Amino acid sequence: MRIFTAALATETNTFSPICIDRRAFEASLYAPPGKHPDTPTLCTAPITVGRRVAAEKGWQLIEGTAAWADPAGLVNRQTYEALRDEILGQLRAALPVDAVVLGLHGAMVADGYEDTEGDLLTRVRDIVGPKVLVCVELDPHSHLTEKRVAAADFFVFFKEFPHTDFVDRAEDLWRIAVDTLEGRVRPVMSVFDCRMIDVFPTSREPMRSFVDKLMRIEREDPDVLSLSVVHGFMAGDVPEMGTKMVVVTDGRPEKGQAIARELGLELFAKRGTFRMPEVDERQAVAAAIAAPAGPVVIADMWDNPGGGTAGDATVVLGELLAKGVTDAAIGTIWDPMAVQICMAAGEGAEIPLRFGAKSAPGTGNPIDGVIRVVGLVRNAEMRFGESFAPFGDAAHIQHRGIDIILNSTRAQAFDPSLFSVMGIDPTAKKILVIKSTNHFYASFSKIASQILYCSAGTPYPNDPAKTPYRRARRDIWPIASDPHRRELLEAIRDTAAGKDTSGPGAARSQDFLYRDDGLPK
């Protein structure tokens, strides 16, 4: 077998003022054919897992380019087209192939291309023809479009948020691909539109139990090859934004559709209950001060560079300074210019410095003061599972007793090594402030005495009911209060008339969505 693999990924917050060009990919990951490191990044696990599978099978794995940029705003058109055409040219040169196995994100938007993954997959299909297997691993914070479904044989999305399972899901992708190529299965996709957009952390209920249920069905039902929740990405203002349920079966599309509908309606019935309890910056700082022991982790969850924001908000830091807190560390505040100034000053220097809150309204005010440069690190990295995440040249400064990390490459906080690599012992601090929505949880929960999810400022469009979308659909909750109403009323009438509307294994819609008095839950 000859199999082509490549990766092209980023997550686009269309409201972010920070655009992505070629340099952004090169700063995060740009690996030409055969140069990808042994450890995967978030969206490149199909390459590293594919190396092992191909070696075990004696198949030929033909590697294309792998490129990943940390989330931000719109991708420069020429940058996207050049990277896309680079990969497509490599695919043409590799022909004939038996399969194409890709790592994509699913929420990339480029200037002139609202559906970049759909554009890429359609071109891949045009090159290889209708009979060659095309399969993809994706991040669940995606936009699942009809164009993508039409171009690919099957998708596998990460199940966990935080995304601790991207290697496991690449293993699933390759398992199904191998079984398909060797004639044991015939994967078909079924998709249900949940007509909603929400945040689904799997580190807490009810999403924890829901994902456990998906994995149990995969184990117990031989017809089911894979189950995925496409969370959707609320900061992507595109026409097909929203939550979807994807079921991959072994040649059973009707059964797959019934299961997708059942699980999708179960998600919809729990809408509004998934998000973490959020407090504002005043509540978060007061609770952290009052805590009997540390470290208390304050997650500045909506200034998350992993969601495309700058990561330079100072709202929480401003509250700490106002309350006279000293036993705290901030990781990080993105300010490349301030880092350059600190690098020029050198370790030990005391200098006047303005830093933070430069990117957009709603991020607080720049911090002014005389700071001490404690430490400087070139090309700093933190751990992320088995991999490493760069956060660029970085400066550890102290301002009014607070340790602050300034970084030059935007990156969310994945791991306490973010602090230790800069000379800060995170376990010795009473308060740790990090920029992340939930990816931090797997590692920081091991050291935290308490975790507070803080909604501070407005760097990220986190309330779809109020977000000024221009392109996104209007027929999803919470933009629409009851998007399934017509379908459900029809199902209720059919059931009352004695018709079985559920299909094999499907849920009865009214059981999930309507209370005893017949009103929507």
C-alpha positions in Angstrom: 0.0 0.0 0.0 1.1 3.6 -0.8 -0.4 6.1 1.6 0.0 9.9 1.5 -0.1 11.9 4.8 0.2 15.6 5.6 -1.1 18.2 8.0 -2.3 21.8 7.6 -4.0 23.4 10.7 -4.9 26.4 12.7 -8.0 27.7 14.5 -9.4 31.0 13.3 -11.1 33.4 15.6 -12.7 35.7 13.0 -13.1 38.4 15.6 -9.3 38.4 16.5 -7.3 41.4 15.2 -4.2 39.2 14.9 -3.8 37.8 11.4 -1.7 34.7 10.4 0.9 34.7 7.8 3.7 32.3 6.8 5.8 33.4 9.8 3.1 32.3 12.2 3.3 28.8 10.9 7.1 28.8 10.9 7.0 30.0 14.6 4.8 27.1 15.6 5.5 24.2 13.2 6.6 24.0 9.6 8.0 20.6 8.8 8.7 19.8 5.1 8.4 16.2 4.0 10.1 13.7 6.3 11.2 16.5 8.8 8.3 16.2 11.2 9.7 15.5 14.7 9.1 12.2 16.5 6.4 13.7 18.8 3.2 15.1 17.3 1.6 18.5 17.7 -2.1 18.8 18.3 -3.2 18.2 14.6 -0.2 16.2 13.3 -0.6 12.9 15.1 -1.7 11.1 11.9 1.8 11.5 10.6 3.6 10.1 13.7 1.1 7.3 14.2 1.2 6.6 10.5 5.0 6.0 10.6 4.5 3.2 13.1 1.5 1.7 11.3 3.3 1.7 7.9 6.4 0.2 9.4 4.4 -2.6 11.0 2.5 -3.3 7.8 5.4 -2.9 5.4 3.5 -0.2 3.6 5.0 2.9 2.1 4.1 6.1 3.9 4.7 9.2 1.7 4.9 12.3 3.9 3.9 15.7 2.8 4.4 19.0 4.6 3.1 19.5 8.1 2.2 23.0 9.1 0.5 24.3 12.3 0.0 27.9 13.5 -1.2 28.8 17.0 -4.8 30.1 16.8 -5.4 33.7 15.8 -7.4 35.6 13.3 -7.8 35.4 9.6 -5.1 33.5 7.6 -3.4 35.5 4.9 -4.7 34.3 1.5 -1.4 33.9 -0.1 -0.1 31.9 2.9 -3.0 29.5 2.8 -2.9 29.0 -1.0 0.9 28.4 -0.9 0.7 25.8 1.8 -2.3 24.2 0.3 -0.7 24.0 -3.2 2.5 22.7 -1.6 0.7 19.8 -0.1 -1.4 19.2 -3.3 1.8 19.2 -5.4 3.3 16.6 -3.1 0.2 14.5 -3.4 0.3 14.6 -7.2 3.9 13.6 -7.2 3.1 10.6 -4.9 0.4 9.2 -7.3 -0.8 6.5 -7.4 -1.8 6.2 -3.8 -4.2 3.9 -2.0 -5.2 6.3 0.7 -4.8 9.9 1.9 -4.6 10.4 5.7 -4.6 14.0 6.9 -4.4 16.0 10.1 -6.5 19.2 9.9 -8.1 21.4 12.5 -11.5 22.2 11.1 -11.9 25.9 12.1 -9.4 27.5 9.7 -10.7 30.6 7.8 -8.5 32.3 5.2 -9.1 35.6 3.4 -11.3 34.5 0.5 -11.9 31.0 1.9 -14.6 30.6 4.6 -14.2 26.8 4.4 -10.5 26.1 3.9 -10.7 22.5 4.9 -13.6 21.9 2.5 -11.5 23.6 -0.2 -8.5 21.4 0.5 -10.4 18.2 0.7 -12.3 18.8 -2.5 -9.1 19.4 -4.3 -7.6 16.2 -2.8 -10.6 14.3 -4.0 -10.4 15.7 -7.4 -6.7 14.6 -7.6 -7.1 11.0 -6.3 -10.6 10.2 -7.7 -13.7 8.7 -6.1 -12.2 5.3 -5.2 -9.2 6.3 -3.1 -9.7 6.4 0.7 -9.6 9.9 2.1 -9.8 10.2 5.9 -9.0 13.0 8.4 -8.4 13.6 12.1 -9.8 16.9 13.3 -10.2 19.1 16.4 -13.8 19.1 17.7 -13.8 22.9 17.8 -14.6 22.7 14.1 -17.1 23.7 11.5 -18.4 20.6 9.8 -19.6 21.6 6.4 -21.5 19.6 3.7 -18.5 20.2 1.4 -16.2 18.4 3.7 -18.5 15.5 4.2 -18.9 15.1 0.5 -15.2 15.0 -0.1 -14.0 12.5 2.6 -14.8 8.9 3.4 -14.7 9.4 7.2 -13.6 11.8 10.0 -12.4 11.1 13.5 -12.5 14.0 16.0 -10.8 14.3 19.4 -13.3 13.3 22.1 -11.7 15.1 25.0 -11.6 18.8 26.0 -8.9 19.3 27.1 -7.6 17.6 24.0 -5.5 14.9 25.8 -6.5 12.2 23.4 -5.3 13.5 20.0 -2.8 10.6 19.7 -5.5 8.0 20.7 -7.8 9.4 18.1 -5.1 9.2 15.4 -4.8 5.5 16.4 -8.5 5.2 15.8 -8.2 6.9 12.4 -5.5 4.5 11.3 -7.3 1.5 12.7 -10.3 2.2 10.6 -8.2 3.1 7.6 -6.2 -0.2 7.8 -9.4 -2.2 8.2 -10.9 -0.4 5.2 -7.8 -1.0 3.0 -7.7 -4.7 4.0 -11.4 -5.1 3.2 -12.8 -5.8 6.6 -15.0 -2.7 6.9 -16.8 -0.1 4.7 -17.0 3.2 6.6 -19.9 5.5 6.0 -20.6 8.8 7.8 -23.9 9.9 9.3 -24.3 13.5 10.6 -26.9 15.1 12.8 -27.2 18.8 13.1 -27.8 19.6 16.8 -28.7 23.2 16.0 -26.8 24.7 18.9 -23.4 26.1 19.9 -22.0 25.6 23.4 -18.8 24.8 25.3 -18.3 21.1 26.2 -15.5 20.5 28.8 -15.1 16.8 29.3 -13.3 17.4 32.7 -16.8 17.8 34.3 -20.3 16.7 34.1 -22.5 16.3 32.1 -20.0 16.0 29.2 -17.8 13.5 31.0 -20.5 10.9 31.2 -21.6 11.7 27.6 -18.1 11.0 26.2 -17.9 7.8 28.4 -21.1 6.7 26.8 -19.7 7.3 23.3 -16.7 5.1 24.0 -18.9 2.4 25.5 -21.1 2.3 22.4 -17.9 2.1 20.2 -16.8 -0.9 22.3 -20.1 -2.7 22.4 -21.7 -2.1 19.0 -19.8 -3.9 16.2 -21.5 -1.7 13.5 -20.1 1.5 15.1 -16.6 2.3 14.0 -16.4 5.8 15.5 -18.5 8.4 17.3 -17.6 12.1 17.5 -19.1 15.3 18.8 -18.2 18.3 16.7 -18.4 21.0 19.3 -18.3 23.8 16.9 -16.3 27.0 17.3 -18.3 30.0 18.4 -15.6 32.5 17.6 -15.7 31.5 13.9 -18.3 33.7 12.1 -19.0 31.3 9.2 -22.3 30.0 7.7 -22.1 26.4 8.9 -21.0 27.1 12.5 -22.6 24.9 15.1 -22.5 21.6 17.0 -22.9 18.3 15.0 -22.9 14.6 15.9 -20.9 12.3 13.6 -21.4 8.5 13.5 -19.1 6.3 11.4 -20.6 2.8 10.8 -19.6 -0.2 8.9 -21.9 0.2 5.9 -25.0 1.0 8.0 -25.9 4.6 7.2 -29.6 4.3 8.4 -28.5 3.0 11.7 -25.8 5.6 11.9 -28.3 8.4 11.3 -30.6 7.1 14.0 -27.8 6.9 16.5 -26.5 10.4 15.5 -30.0 11.8 16.0 -30.5 10.2 19.4 -27.1 11.4 20.7 -27.5 14.8 19.1 -30.9 15.4 20.7 -29.5 14.2 24.1 -26.8 16.9 23.8 -29.4 19.5 22.8 -31.6 18.5 25.8 -28.6 19.4 28.1 -27.8 22.7 26.4 -26.7 25.4 28.7 -25.5 23.0 31.4 -22.0 22.1 30.1 -20.0 25.3 30.7 -17.9 25.7 33.8 -19.2 28.0 36.5 -17.6 31.4 35.8 -16.8 34.2 38.1 -15.6 37.7 37.3 -12.1 39.0 38.2 -13.2 40.6 41.6 -14.8 37.3 42.7 -11.9 35.2 41.5 -9.2 37.3 43.3 -11.3 37.5 46.5 -11.8 33.8 46.5 -8.1 33.1 45.9 -7.0 35.4 48.7 -9.5 33.8 51.1 -8.4 30.2 50.2 -6.6 28.5 53.1 -3.9 27.1 50.8 -2.4 27.4 47.4 -1.8 27.3 44.6 -5.2 28.6 43.6 -5.4 28.5 39.8 -7.3 31.4 38.2 -8.0 30.5 34.6 -8.4 33.8 32.6 -10.5 31.6 30.3 -11.6 34.1 27.6 -8.2 35.6 27.0 -7.1 32.2 25.7 -4.5 32.3 22.8 -5.7 28.8 22.1 -9.0 30.4 21.0 -7.3 33.0 18.9 -7.1 35.9 21.3 -3.8 37.8 21.9 -3.3 36.7 25.4 -2.3 40.2 26.5 -5.3 41.1 28.8 -4.4 42.6 32.1 -7.8 42.6 33.8 -7.0 40.0 36.4 -3.5 41.3 37.0 -5.0 44.8 37.5 -7.3 43.4 40.2 -4.4 41.6 41.9 -2.5 44.8 42.0 -5.5 46.7 43.3 -5.8 44.3 46.2 -2.1 44.4 47.0 -1.5 40.7 46.3 2.2 39.7 46.1 2.3 35.9 46.3 1.2 35.4 42.7 2.5 34.5 39.3 1.0 35.3 35.9 1.6 33.1 32.9 1.6 34.7 30.4 1.1 38.2 29.0 1.9 38.4 25.3 4.0 41.5 24.5 6.8 41.0 22.0 8.0 44.6 22.3 8.2 44.5 26.0 10.2 41.2 25.8 12.6 42.9 23.4 13.1 45.8 25.8 13.7 43.3 28.7 16.2 41.3 26.5 18.1 44.5 25.8 18.1 45.5 29.5 19.4 42.1 30.7 18.8 40.0 33.8 18.8 42.0 37.0 18.0 45.3 35.4 15.4 47.6 36.9 13.6 49.6 34.2 10.4 51.5 33.5 8.1 49.4 31.4 4.6 49.5 29.9 3.3 46.1 29.0 0.0 44.3 28.1 -3.4 45.3 26.8 -2.4 46.5 23.4 -4.4 44.2 21.1 -8.0 45.1 21.4 -10.7 46.8 23.5 -11.9 44.8 26.5 -8.5 43.6 27.5 -7.9 46.1 30.4 -5.3 48.8 30.6 -1.6 48.7 29.9 0.5 48.2 33.1 3.1 50.9 33.8 5.8 50.7 36.4 9.4 50.1 37.3 10.0 46.4 36.9 12.9 44.0 37.6 14.0 41.6 35.0 14.5 38.4 36.9 15.2 35.9 34.0 15.3 35.7 30.2 14.8 32.6 28.1 15.3 32.3 24.3 12.9 30.0 22.5 11.1 29.0 25.6 8.9 25.8 25.6 6.4 24.2 28.0 5.3 20.6 28.0 2.0 19.5 26.4 1.5 15.8 27.0 4.3 14.1 25.2 5.0 17.1 23.1 6.3 20.7 23.7 4.6 24.0 23.0 6.8 27.0 22.2 6.0 30.4 23.7 9.0 32.2 22.1 11.6 34.5 23.7 10.3 35.2 27.2 11.0 37.4 30.1 10.3 36.8 33.8 9.7 40.1 35.4 8.6 41.2 38.9 6.2 44.1 39.4 5.0 45.1 42.9 5.8 41.7 44.2 4.1 39.7 41.4 6.0 37.4 39.1 4.9 37.9 35.5 6.0 36.0 32.3 6.0 38.1 29.2 6.2 36.1 26.0 6.7 36.8 22.3 4.9 33.8 20.7 1.3 33.5 21.7 0.5 30.3 23.5 -2.1 29.2 26.1 -1.0 27.6 29.4 -0.8 23.9 29.0 1.4 22.8 31.8 3.1 24.1 35.0 6.4 23.8 33.2 5.4 27.1 31.7 6.5 28.6 35.1 9.3 26.3 36.0 11.2 26.9 32.7 11.2 30.6 33.6 12.6 30.0 37.1 9.3 30.2 39.0 8.2 27.3 41.3 4.4 27.1 40.6 3.8 25.0 43.7 5.3 27.7 45.9 2.8 30.4 44.9 -0.5 31.1 46.5 -2.1 32.2 43.2 -1.4 31.2 39.6 -3.1 33.1 36.8 -3.0 31.3 33.4 -4.5 32.0 30.0 -6.5 29.0 28.9 -10.2 27.9 28.7 -9.7 24.2 29.7 -6.6 22.7 28.1 -4.7 23.5 31.3 -6.9 21.3 33.4 -5.2 17.9 32.9 -1.8 19.1 34.2 -2.7 22.0 36.5 -5.4 20.1 38.4 -2.6 17.9 39.8 -1.0 20.8 41.7 -4.0 23.1 42.3 -5.7 23.4 45.6 -8.6 25.1 43.8 -9.4 26.1 40.2 -11.5 29.2 39.4 -12.8 29.9 35.9 -12.7 33.6 35.4 -14.6 35.6 32.8 -12.7 38.8 32.8 -13.1 41.5 30.1 -14.2 40.8 26.6 -11.3 39.7 24.5 -13.3 36.7 23.2 -16.9 36.5 21.8 -18.1 34.0 24.5 -21.9 34.7 24.4 -23.4 33.6 21.0 -26.7 35.2 21.9 -25.0 38.6 21.9 -22.1 38.1 19.5 -22.4 40.4 16.5 -22.2 37.6 13.9 -22.5 38.7 10.2 -22.1 35.3 8.5 -23.1 32.7 11.0 -26.5 31.0 10.8 -29.3 32.3 13.0 -31.3 29.0 13.4 -29.2 27.6 16.3 -29.5 27.9 20.1 -28.9 30.2 21.9 -29.3 32.6 18.9 -32.7 31.0 18.4 -34.5 29.9 21.5 -36.1 26.7 20.1 -34.6 25.7 16.8 -36.0 22.1 16.9 -39.6 23.1 17.6 -41.1 22.4 14.2 -39.4 19.0 13.9 -40.3 18.0 17.4 -44.0 19.0 17.0 -44.1 16.8 13.9 -42.5 13.9 15.8 -45.1 14.3 18.6 -48.0 14.3 16.1 -46.6 11.2 14.4 -46.1 9.4 17.7 -49.7 10.3 18.8 -50.9 8.9 15.5 -49.1 5.6 16.2 -46.2 6.1 13.8 -42.7 5.0 14.9 -40.6 8.0 14.1 -37.5 7.0 16.1 -35.9 4.4 13.9 -33.7 1.6 15.4 -32.1 2.8 18.6 -33.1 6.5 18.1 -34.4 8.7 20.8 -38.0 10.0 20.9 -37.5 13.7 20.6 -40.2 14.8 23.0 -38.7 12.7 25.8 -35.5 14.8 25.6 -36.8 18.2 24.9 -40.2 18.7 26.4 -41.4 18.8 30.0 -44.5 17.1 31.4 -46.5 20.2 30.6 -45.6 20.0 27.0 -43.4 23.1 27.0 -39.7 23.1 25.9 -37.3 22.2 28.6 
